[in-house]
Amino acid sequence: MLNDIYNKRIIELAGNIPRLGRLPAPDASATAHSKLCGSTVKVDLAMEDGVITDFAHEVKACALGQASSSIMASHVVGSTADELRALRETVRRMLKENGKPPQGKWADIAYLEPVRDYKARHASTMLTFDAVVDAIGQIEAKQKQPASA
């Protein structure tokens, strides 16, 4: 049932999203949008030596997009670029390939596991992960460019 995906913990997470807003001077910003449901997540990242040092986001999404954004915002600072890329892949596999949810500090993502049975909800659940990985890619691309003279 659809009620399974909107469990009590999902509603709690969606109602208590940390780090809302925008960073004054982010290293990169990225937006992810679901055409299916209209949900949008904009993220601002600051990163130093491959580690996220600051994060803010604007979340205009359904409860699932809000819940996944809440989990991201709670744990992203201090995470590495590689960890966040792996996290996105783990969540994608959890939803699309019956994979196991992540462990450790990301264990709350297991509350999103019932979304697996509702393909129309996958995109909104993945928004924050896609936007963060996009922003990381932008930062890394800038770092590879030669400095202007």
Secondary structure in CASP SS format (residue, H / E / C, confidence):
PFRMAT SS
TARGET T0000
AUTHOR 0000-0000-0000
METHOD secondary structure of the structure
MODEL  1
M C 1.00
L H 1.00
N H 1.00
D H 1.00
I C 1.00
Y C 1.00
N C 1.00
K H 1.00
R H 1.00
I H 1.00
I H 1.00
E H 1.00
L H 1.00
A H 1.00
G H 1.00
N C 1.00
I C 1.00
P C 1.00
R C 1.00
L E 1.00
G C 1.00
R C 1.00
L C 1.00
P C 1.00
A C 1.00
P C 1.00
D C 1.00
A E 1.00
S E 1.00
A E 1.00
T E 1.00
A E 1.00
H E 1.00
S C 1.00
K C 1.00
L C 1.00
C C 1.00
G C 1.00
S C 1.00
T E 1.00
V E 1.00
K E 1.00
V E 1.00
D E 1.00
L E 1.00
A E 1.00
M E 1.00
E E 1.00
D C 1.00
G C 1.00
V E 1.00
I E 1.00
T E 1.00
D E 1.00
F E 1.00
A E 1.00
H E 1.00
E E 1.00
V E 1.00
K E 1.00
A C 1.00
C C 1.00
A H 1.00
L H 1.00
G H 1.00
Q H 1.00
A H 1.00
S H 1.00
S H 1.00
S H 1.00
I H 1.00
M H 1.00
A H 1.00
S H 1.00
H H 1.00
V C 1.00
V C 1.00
G C 1.00
S C 1.00
T E 1.00
A H 1.00
D H 1.00
E H 1.00
L H 1.00
R H 1.00
A H 1.00
L H 1.00
R H 1.00
E H 1.00
T H 1.00
V H 1.00
R H 1.00
R H 1.00
M H 1.00
L H 1.00
K H 1.00
E C 1.00
N C 1.00
G C 1.00
K C 1.00
P C 1.00
P C 1.00
Q C 1.00
G H 1.00
K H 1.00
W H 1.00
A H 1.00
D H 1.00
I H 1.00
A H 1.00
Y H 1.00
L H 1.00
E H 1.00
P H 1.00
V H 1.00
R H 1.00
D H 1.00
Y C 1.00
K H 1.00
A H 1.00
R H 1.00
H H 1.00
A H 1.00
S H 1.00
T H 1.00
M H 1.00
L H 1.00
T H 1.00
F H 1.00
D H 1.00
A H 1.00
V H 1.00
V H 1.00
D H 1.00
A H 1.00
I H 1.00
G H 1.00
Q H 1.00
I H 1.00
E H 1.00
A H 1.00
K H 1.00
Q H 1.00
K H 1.00
Q C 1.00
P C 1.00
A C 1.00
S C 1.00
A C 1.00
END
